[in-house]
């Protein structure tokens, strides 16, 4: 049975795409027009990941988190590195709590296998 979130396809990764958390590999960065069709163009930096067929828009917080994870202010230095994307329900926009996506480093010592096993039902058991 579909959920409300299945009724509208997004061109970008949403918080519902990363619940449960997803271990992803950075593929590239690109400046993309994020405006709706017919609206004035608005370009934002986006990140492409090997595990998704659509990009993730980057905000300054996630950009700074990625820079800290990869150890460089040059985001291109992160290409090929792993990050974890997860839904953070406490993110606010204006005066409303709307939830969103956050990134973090994989757990220390974790190596991404060639093929990921099926995700566990509870993210407390997620090894990354």
N, C-alpha and C positions, 0 to 999 in steps of 0.2 A: 504494500500500500504506500503511495507517495506521501511525502510530508509537504507542508506549505513551501518549503525551500526548494522542492523539486519542480514547482510550477513555473519558475522563472529561471532561465539559464543565464548565468553571468559570463561575461567575457573574461573575467578575472577570477583568481582563486578567492574563495570566501571563507569565513570562519567555519562554515559547515563542512567544507572540504577537508578540514584538518582536525576533525573530531571523529575518531581518536587521533592523537598526534601522529605526524608523518615525518619519518626520517627522509630527507631529500638531499639531492646533490645539485649544487649550483651549476647551471649550464651557461648562462650569459645575463647581461644587463642591457636594457634598451629603453630609450625614451619613446613613450607611446601616447597617442592622443586618447585620453580617457573619457572625453565628453560623450554625451549621448548623441545619436544621429540628429543632425539639424541644429545642434547647439554650437556655440562658439568653441573653437578648439582649445583644449587644455592639455598640455603635455606633462606627464609625470614619469619618473624613472620606475621601471618595472624589472622584476627578476624572473628569469625563466629557469625552471627546475626540470631535471630529467624525468621526474615522476609525474609531471602534469602536462597536459596539452594546452594550457592557458597560463598566462603570467600572473605574478603577484605584484600588485602596486606597492611601492615602498613609501613609507612615511619616514620622518626624520628619526623617530625612536627606533624603528626596526633597522634603519640604515646604520645607526650608531651601534646597535646590538650586533649586527653582522660584522661591522668593522672590528669590534672587540673580539668576536669569536675567531675571525680569520687573522687577527693581529696586524691589520693594515687599514689605513684610511682609504686606500685605493681598492674599491670593491672588486675590480677585475682580478685582484690577487686571490679572491675567494673561489674563482672558477675551478670546479672539480672537488671542492671541499663539501663536507656534509654539515647540514644544520637540521634542527628539529623545528617544525612548524606546529603550533598548537593553538587552540581556541582559548582566548582569555576573556571571560565574561564580564570583567570589570572595566573594560575600556570605555571611555566616554567620548561623545562627540557633542560639542556645545554643552548644554546642561542635561543631556540625556545619557544614560548608561546603555550602550548599544552592543557591546562586545566587539571582538575583533581578533586579528591574528597577531601573535607574538612569535619570536624566534629565540632559540637558545642553542647552546652547544650540545652535541651528543654527550652522554655520560663518559667520563674519562675511561680510556682503554677500549671503548666500544669500536669495533670494526664492522662496517656494513657488509653483510654477506652478499653473494652474487644474486640470490633470490630471497626476498623477505618472506618469512612465514606469515600465515594468517595472523592478523592482529588479535591480541587477547581482548576479552570483553571489558576489562577494567584497566585504565591507564596506569594504575599502580604497579602492574606487572610488566609494563613495557620496558624492555631492557635499554632503551635509549632515552 
